[in-house]
Amino acid sequence: MKEIRFENVWKSYGKTEVVKGLNFTIKEGERLILLGPSGCGKSTTLRMIAGLEEITSGELYMNDRVVNDVPSGKRDVAMVFQNYALYPHMNVVDNITYGLRVQKVPRSETRNRLDAALKMLKLEGYENRLPKDLSGGQRQRVALARAVVKKSNYFLLDEPLSNLDAQLRVSARKELVKIHELYRQTIVYVTHDQIEAMTVGERIALMNEGKLQMLDTPENVYHRPANIFTAKFIGSPPTNVVEVTYLDGKIMFGNQSFQLLPMWVKQVEQSKTSRIAFGIRPEHLEINKTADKNTLKGTVKYVENQGNSYGVYVDLQGNEVIALSESKYWPKGETVYLKPFMNHIHLFNCETTNSIGYPAELDQEETTLERVLIHE
Ligand SMILES: Nc1ncnc2c1ncn2[C@@H]1O[C@H](COP(=O)(O)OP(=O)(O)OP(=O)(O)O)[C@@H](O)[C@H]1O
């Protein structure tokens, strides 16, 4: 199996531990994104797979065998890095095919792979240019083509699109997904850009401080965060998370409260959690000027332009929460009423910071909704 498996993998530089006990499997043929804040250990993890970084302890398996001591050249990996390191004195064709010539791949085969890569990455017409005569985006595509023609079983990418402008990034993301649909190598892709993670990834491994926080589909990472870190890291503006008190089916914010739906009451009571944090995404918090059933009263602090909406920062009993609104007319100091969408709340155990889980009824509701949409 062309899967990659980490078994209690640690990496230290001297006394500094940067990867702390990774245990997870990257499935054969999937596009897995390693996501996390700067310095969390993503690149180190990728470089351990590439064989460019020694593993301090634990076992790394590739194709069902331990590869801790297998040199990079024998791991069947193709890599694309942020700085794409093209040979400056070689033209586009030579840059792309250099590795194949070293491997003594027959000429006709090289030609076929080259033609396919040039076409796929829209590099036709640039064959004889030197890297210095290409734009950043074109150079990045040459680096991708060079990796693609290797036809390796493992494709490792470290922030491969970071030098591209916003438009090129969007088209390059699409190209990458297309390449993968064609070849189905096992892809490990490092980024700190969540949009890239959501659009390219089939699964996302979210890391923080050298540890895996969650490994799941983009949908679940967004809608069912496993812990407070995931809830706050994914999404912009971030999920509001506030420590609250739970009392008789109600969530208490200081002297204000709102009633939980019965499925959530059951969930809280089953989890036997004593300290609870309440989470809600800004887009799931309705803001109004008038009170309604189950609303929480707050005061506007300021409004931030988010492009397609406005983020309204509200003081709620000493906690700052953000709600999204289509209107920008929320004067500072005005009293407002916040209404959480009750199917979209998140509850966490404050001690472990883990989610207390999601009621099974939510899945059923989603399935019903999907059915309705399909019928429409
Ligand atoms: N050769 C080294 N010697 C000492 N510390 C290192 C070395 N390489 C990386 N580190 C440290 O290890 C930690 C993880 O680095 P890594 O490059 O894996 O992070 P990252 O998540 O990829 O971050 P970024 O998104 O900023 O590239 C960082 O704190 C970094 O300073």
The ligand as an SDF file (V2000), in Angstrom:
LIG
                    3D

 31 33  0  0  0  0  0  0  0  0999 V2000
   17.2700   23.0100   11.6990 N   0  0  0  0  0  0  0  0  0  0  0  0
   16.5770   23.4840   12.7350 C   0  0  0  0  0  0  0  0  0  0  0  0
   17.1540   23.7190   13.9400 N   0  0  0  0  0  0  0  0  0  0  0  0
   16.4380   24.1550   14.9940 C   0  0  0  0  0  0  0  0  0  0  0  0
   15.1020   24.4060   14.9540 N   0  0  0  0  0  0  0  0  0  0  0  0
   14.4740   24.1910   13.8040 C   0  0  0  0  0  0  0  0  0  0  0  0
   15.1580   23.7330   12.6230 C   0  0  0  0  0  0  0  0  0  0  0  0
   14.2470   23.6090   11.6300 N   0  0  0  0  0  0  0  0  0  0  0  0
   13.0630   23.9990   12.1490 C   0  0  0  0  0  0  0  0  0  0  0  0
   13.1920   24.3470   13.4510 N   0  0  0  0  0  0  0  0  0  0  0  0
   12.1090   24.8080   14.3470 C   0  0  0  0  0  0  0  0  0  0  0  0
   11.1180   23.8200   14.3770 O   0  0  0  0  0  0  0  0  0  0  0  0
    9.8270   24.3970   14.4720 C   0  0  0  0  0  0  0  0  0  0  0  0
    8.9460   23.8390   13.3810 C   0  0  0  0  0  0  0  0  0  0  0  0
    9.4380   24.2990   12.1230 O   0  0  0  0  0  0  0  0  0  0  0  0
    8.6720   23.9800   10.7610 P   0  0  0  0  0  0  0  0  0  0  0  0
    9.4500   24.5980    9.6530 O   0  0  0  0  0  0  0  0  0  0  0  0
    8.3820   22.5610   10.6780 O   0  0  0  0  0  0  0  0  0  0  0  0
    7.3180   24.8040   10.9930 O   0  0  0  0  0  0  0  0  0  0  0  0
    6.1470   25.1000    9.9730 P   0  0  0  0  0  0  0  0  0  0  0  0
    4.9060   24.6840   10.6620 O   0  0  0  0  0  0  0  0  0  0  0  0
    6.4150   24.5130    8.6550 O   0  0  0  0  0  0  0  0  0  0  0  0
    6.2000   26.6890    9.9050 O   0  0  0  0  0  0  0  0  0  0  0  0
    6.1040   27.7240    8.6570 P   0  0  0  0  0  0  0  0  0  0  0  0
    4.6740   27.7110    8.2130 O   0  0  0  0  0  0  0  0  0  0  0  0
    6.4800   29.0320    9.2980 O   0  0  0  0  0  0  0  0  0  0  0  0
    7.0620   27.2490    7.6110 O   0  0  0  0  0  0  0  0  0  0  0  0
   10.0190   25.8880   14.4040 C   0  0  0  0  0  0  0  0  0  0  0  0
    9.9310   26.4270   15.7000 O   0  0  0  0  0  0  0  0  0  0  0  0
   11.4120   26.0610   13.8390 C   0  0  0  0  0  0  0  0  0  0  0  0
   12.0140   27.2160   14.3300 O   0  0  0  0  0  0  0  0  0  0  0  0
  1  2  1  0
  2  3  1  0
  2  7  2  0
  3  4  2  0
  4  5  1  0
  5  6  2  0
  6  7  1  0
  6 10  1  0
  7  8  1  0
  8  9  2  0
  9 10  1  0
 10 11  1  0
 11 12  1  0
 11 30  1  0
 12 13  1  0
 13 14  1  0
 13 28  1  0
 14 15  1  0
 15 16  1  0
 16 17  2  0
 16 18  1  0
 16 19  1  0
 19 20  1  0
 20 21  2  0
 20 22  1  0
 20 23  1  0
 23 24  1  0
 24 25  2  0
 24 26  1  0
 24 27  1  0
 28 29  1  0
 28 30  1  0
 30 31  1  0
M  END
$$$$
